[in-house]
Amino acid sequence: MTFDHIANFILARSEMPQSALEMAATLLIDTVGVAAGAAGLEAGQIARDHAFAFHGAGSPEHSAHLLFDGRQASIPGMAFAAATQIDNLDGHDGLNATKGHIGCAVVPALLAFAENRPDLTGREALEALVMSYEVAARAAFALHGSVSDYHTSGAWNALGVAALGCRLRDASSEHLRQALGIAEYHGPRSQMMREIANPTMLHDGSGMGALVGSMAALMAIDGFTGAPAITVESKEASTHWADLGKVWTIEQNYIKPYPVCRWAHAAIDALSALMREYGFAQRDVASIEVNTFAEAAALYRRMPSTTSQAQYSLPFALSVMLTHGRIGPEHISGKGLSDPDVAKILPMISVREGARHSRRFPAARCSDITITLRDGRQLASGDVDARGGPEDPMEMQEIERKFQSMTATLGTERAAALWGIRERLPQPGVSFKELARLTRAPAEGHDV
């Protein structure tokens, strides 16, 4: 596929399947819900304070409201802060084949760039969002297919952000080409497994991906130039772009049931299913053995002292599920990090790599667990793949329950209004600013 074809897909409105637009609406609202749930976490607060202090806009038309905060920053500053906020509550969508996340960068970019487009309809916003998911996914495929290291999402979702910014700013094809080149060149090619070995607020690099991508679009429009993006224009990358506009990868994204690393989800699902089937509780368990893929086996093993460690810990996630029967933001932050009932389960959990599970990654994220009860019984889950994707999707009622849990600090009226927009956004004549307006004021208890 030539660059002209790619540029036309990015910049021009074209027919998109209704199913892709509806999926975009669901992913958008789910991501906004995660942003609300993350508003009170330390990482999000630091990112918003930083954006307000150091990424101000020179004029009102270049500013955007920080999510669930009330203050304003520049468009790149807002995108950075919101993506960092979302990335640090690991409940956002992802795509298995990318080994990472798109929505946590492109949703903030959409809200940032759309603020100065009051005429933008909901359907136009969704079309731009679908486009950015498709571009980011193929940039990821091209990057992972051409380098040996496992890079974080910011390395490639920056290109989806740049494409979205160019579309909403009515950029030319040449501006777009320069923007993609700038975004790829400056995108954070950070190593994912370094973050797994030492969990921090860096998470998946999407904050910097959103910053770089939005800056790239704006700088290119101002005349700044960049080398052509290798992941878009090289001969080796062409195979990854050949199905653009034909295969809609956005419909293959998963939605997370739990706000922790996706690599832990299969084991959590396995434990949850056994708890429902056999009716045991924490006090009945003597040990839990987990077989999983290599990347999941590398997750943090000890009792976490930070939210980042908690989200990147498979044993901790299992302990929370066994103790509380669910995993919410309150379990991976604040007092949840010193819960004595959760802590006493950790020594009972052993995790090791299972070769067959490693062979399936990243197409699948599988685990199996064996639970030994105090009465001597052993309960085996068999192989379980993480649910939430197209092969085992969450029901809309469950997605709504997750959204309600994440938006508890918004108040029922505001949360209900946000959720209600999901169905209306794809319909003709609905203004996107209806949704944007609801994301600006601080959450309850998080005034600035």
N, C-alpha and C positions, 0 to 999 in steps of 0.2 A: 504494500500500500504506500503510495507516495505521500509526501508531506502535505501536498495540496489537499488530498482526500482527508487526512487527519485534521488539518486546519478547518476544513469545511464542517466536519463533524463537531469540532469544538466551538466554532464561532457562529454557525448558522443554526436556526431552529429547524428541526427535522422530525419526522414521524418517529415516535417511540412507543413501544407496547404499553398499554394501560397497566399491565401487571408490573412493569418496571417503575412506572410513576407511583403506583400504590405502594410498592416496596420502598421506594425513596421516601415517601411520606411517613411510613412506619419507622424506618431507620432514623429519619430526622427527629421525630418526636421522641423516640427511645434515647437518642443521643442528648437531646435537650433535657430529658429527665435525668440522665447521668450527670450532666452539668449542674443541675439543681442539687442533686445529692452530694456533689463534690464541693459545693460552694463554701462549706464550713471547714473543709480540710485545710491543713496548714499549707500544703503545696499550692493550692489554688489561691489562697489568700496572699501568699508571697508573690505569685505571678501577677495577680491583679494590682497589688501595690506597686510592683516594679513597673508594670506597663503604665500605670497612672503617673508615676514619678519620672520615668525616663523615656517613655514613648508617646509623648503628647503630640497632638496634631497642630499644624501651623494655622489652620483655618477650619471652621465648622464643617465644611463639605468633605474634609479629609478625616473626620473623626467617627467613632462608633462606640456604642455603649458596651461596657464590660458586662459579661453575662451574670445576672443575678447579683448586681453590685450597685448600680446607680450612677457610677462615675463613667467618664469617657476617656478614651485613648485614641491614638492613631489607628487606622485600619490594620496595619501589620501588628501593632501593639495589642489590639483587641484580639486578633486571630491567635497570636502567641499565647496570651493569657488564658483564653478560653480553651485552646487545645491542651495546654499544660494542665488546666483544671480538670478536664475530662479524662486525660491520660492518667491522672493520678487517682482516679477511682475506677479501677479496671473492670468496668461493667459495660463498655462500649462494643459496638459490632466489629466484625472482622471477616476476612476471607481466607479460608484455609490455604489456598494455593499461593497467596502473597506472603504467608507466614507473618501476617501483621494486620494493621488496621487502617482504614481509610476515613471513616466518618468523623473520627475525633479531630481531624485536621480540616476536612472540607466543609463540615457543618459550621464550625466557627467562621471560616472564610466566607461562606454564603451569607451568614448574618452580618458580618462586618461590611462586605461590599454592598449588600442590599440596603443598608441603612440610608445610603444616598441615592437609592432608586425607589422613591415612594410609589412610582407607577408600576412596580414589579408585581405581577400576579402570582398567586400560589402555583399555578401550573408552570409558568415560566421559571420560577425558582426551582421547582422539582426537575424540570428538564435540565437546568444547569447543574443540579446536584447529580442526576443520573450521569450526565456527561463526565463530571469530575470523578465519579467512582470508576467509570470505564477507563479513563485516561490513567488514573493512579494505579489501577490494577495491572494494566499492561506495562507501565513503567516498572512495577515490581517484578513482573514475570521476566522482563528483559534484564533487570539488574541481577536477580537471583540466578538467571541462566548464564550470566557472563562473568561472575566473580565467585570466588570460593568462600569468602567470609559471609557470615550471616548478619546483614545490616538491619538496623532498626527501621521502622516504618517511615520516619521522617526523611530518610534518604530518597524515597520515591513518592510519598504522598505530597511532597512539596510540588511535584509537577502537576498533580491534580488541582492543587490550590492555585498555581499559576494559571492554569487553563481556565479555571472558574473566574479568576479575577479579570482575565482578558475578555472573557465573554460578557461579563457584567459591565465592563468599561468600554464595550464596543471597540475593542482593539482591532488593528489590522492583522492580516496573516503574518506579515513581517514582524510586527510587534510580538505576536504570539511565539514565533520561532525564537526570537531573542529571549523572551521570558522563560521558555522551557529550557533553553541553554543556560541561563543564569541560575534557575532553580536547581537544575541537575548539578551544576558546578559547585554551588554553595550548599547544596543539601547535606545534612549531617550524616555522613556515612559512618555512623557509630556502630560499634559491635554489640549485638544483642546479648551475647552470652556473658559479656563483661557486666552488664546490668543484672543478669540472673545470678552471677556469682557474688555480686555486692549490691543488693537492691537499694535504690535511692530514688529521689524525686525526678531523676532523668527519664525513668520509665522507657517508653518506646520511641523517644526522640520526636514525637509529633508536634510538640510545642515549637521547636526550632524549624521543623518542616513547614508548619503554618506560617511562621515569621518569614522564612526565606521565600516561600512560594508567593506570598502576597507582596512582599517587597519586589520580587522578580517581575511580577506583572506591572506594578506601578513604575518601576525604573525603566522597563523596556518601553513603555508608552512615552516616557520622558526622553527616550533616545539612547539609553544605556544599552550596550550590546553584549552578547554572550556567544560563546562557541556553540555550534549546533549540538543538541542533546544526543549523546550516543545511544541512550536507551530508547530514543524515538527514531532517529534517522540512520543509524548504522545498518549495514546489510544484515548483520547478525540478529538485529532486533526485529527485522521486518516480519518474521514469522509470528511474532507475538501481537502484531497490529493488524494482521490480515483479516481477522474476523470482527474488527471494530464496526459497530453499527449492525452487526448480524447476531452476535452472541452477547447477551446482556448479563455480564458477570455480577451486576448488582443484585440479581435475584438469587445468587449463590451465597450471599453473605449470611453469616450466622448472627443471631441475637443471643446475648449471654443471659442465662438465668441467674448467675451469681457474679458479684463484683470482685472477682479474683482472676488471676491468670487463667486463660483458657486451657492451658496444659493440665491444670488440676481438675477440670470439669468432669472428665470421664470417671475418675475415681470417686468424685463427689456423687455423681449420678448413680454409680454402682452401690455406694453405701446407702444412699437414700432409698433405692429400690429394695435393698435387703431389709432395711428398717421397716418399710411398709409391709413387706411380705411376712416377716417373722415377728414383728412387734417387739423387738428388744430395745433396751435403752442403754445409756452410757454405763450404768452400774453393772450391766450384764456382760460387758466386753472385757476379755482378757488380752487380746492382741489383734492387730490388723496388719496384714501383709499386702503390699501393693506392688504389682508389676506394671511398668509403664514404659514409655519411650524415653530415650536418653535425655532429651531436653527437659522433660518433666522430672526425671530422676535427679536432675541437677538443681531443682528448686530448693529454696532455703529450708533447712531442717530444724533449726532451733526455735524456741519461743521468741516471737518477734518483739522488738522494742519500738518499731516504727510501722506506720501504715504501709510503707513500701515493702518492707519485709513480710508483712502479713499477707499482702496481695500476691507475693511471689513465693508462697509456701504451700506446698501440697499437704504436708502433715497438719499444719495449722488449720487449713480449710476443712479437712476431714474431722478434726477435733471439734471445730465450731459446729459443723453439721450434726455430729453425734450428740453434742451437748444441747444444742438449741433447736435442732430440726430445720434450720434455715440459716442463710448467711446474708446479712444486711450491712449497710455502711457502719452501723453502730458496733458491729463485731470486729471490724478491722481498724478501728480508731479509738482514741480515748481510753475509757475503762476496759474496752474489749481486749486491749493488748495485755492486760494483766489479769484476765479472768482465771481464777484458780481452778475452776472446774474444767476449763479448756486445757490449762497447762498440765494437769495430771494425766491427760490422755496421751500427750506427745510421746513419752517414752514407750508407749505400747505400739507405736506405729513404725513399721519398717518399710522402706521404699527401695526398689532395685529396678534396673533396666531389664525389660523383656525384649529380646531380639526381634520377635515378630511384630511387636508394637512399634519399634524403631523403624522397621522396614516400611510401615504404613504412613509414617510421618513425611511430609505435611498434609498429604491428601486426607488423612484421618488422624484423630488424636485419641488413641485407644488406651485403655488400662483394664486390668482385672484385679479384683481384691479377694482375699480370703479372711474371714473373720472367725476367730476362735472365741467362743463364749465361755464364761466361767464354769458352766455345767459340762464342758468338754465338747460340745457340738462345734463343727466347723461348717461355715456357710460360705460357699464360693459363688461369685457373681458371674463368672464367665467373662468373655471379652465384651467390653462396653465402649462405644464411641460417644464422644461428647455430643449432646443434643443441642438443638437450637438452630442448626443449619437446614438446608433444603431436604436432606435425607431424613431428618427427624425434627421438624420445626416445632417451636413453641406455639401453643394455641393463643389466639389473640387475647383471650381472657387472662392468660398467664402473663403476657406482655403488659397488659394493663395493670395487673397487680404489682408487677415490678415497677412500673412507672409511678404508681401511687406510693409505693414504698420510698422511691427515690425523691419524690416531690413532697414529702410529708411536711417540710418546713415552708412550703409555699402557701399553705392553706387550701382547703378543699375547693373553694370557688375558683381560685386561680389555676389550680392543678386540673380541675375538670374542664376549664376553658381551653387549656393547652391540649389536653387529650382530645377534646372534641374537634379541634382544628384538623387533626390527622385525616379524617374522612373527607373533609371539605376542601383541602388544599388542591387535589387534582381537578376539582370542578371548575368550570369556566367562571370568570368574573370575581373570584375570591382574591382579596388583596393579601399579599404576603406580610404586609406590615401589621396585620392582626396578630400573627404569631410573634413577630419581632418585638412588638410592644410589651407582650407578656413576659419576655425574658430579661427585661432591663432592671426592674426594681429589685432591691435586695431580698433574699429569703428571710423569713422571720428569724430573729436572733442573730442575723449576720449584718446588721447595719454598719455602715462605714462612716 
